[in-house]
Amino acid sequence: MSRNDVLRDNVLREEQGETAHELAELMRLAQEMGRRLSNETHGEMYDDVRLLISLLHQTRAQADVIDAKLNSVDPIADLIARQHQ
């Protein structure tokens, strides 16, 4: 592998890490907004909002896994810490 290939791979990895981190942050924000909406929702829309919150939780969890794998020295410890946030 040439030096240029190594540099290009490093830049790509860095960009992937940044994107994964930004996506994980966005999912945290979306999940918080979903919680707020749940607190404000009653009646027939409540079940729809609860489903949305469930999907956001699953999406955030997967985004956190990807972010930790790309950006953490110790992904397992990082994921455990994120669960307590």
Secondary structure, 3 states (H helix, E strand, C coil): CCHHHHHHHHHHHHHHHHHHHHHHHHHHHHHHHHHHHHHHCCHHHHHHHHHHHHHHHHHHHHHHHHHHHHHCCCHHHHHHHHHCC
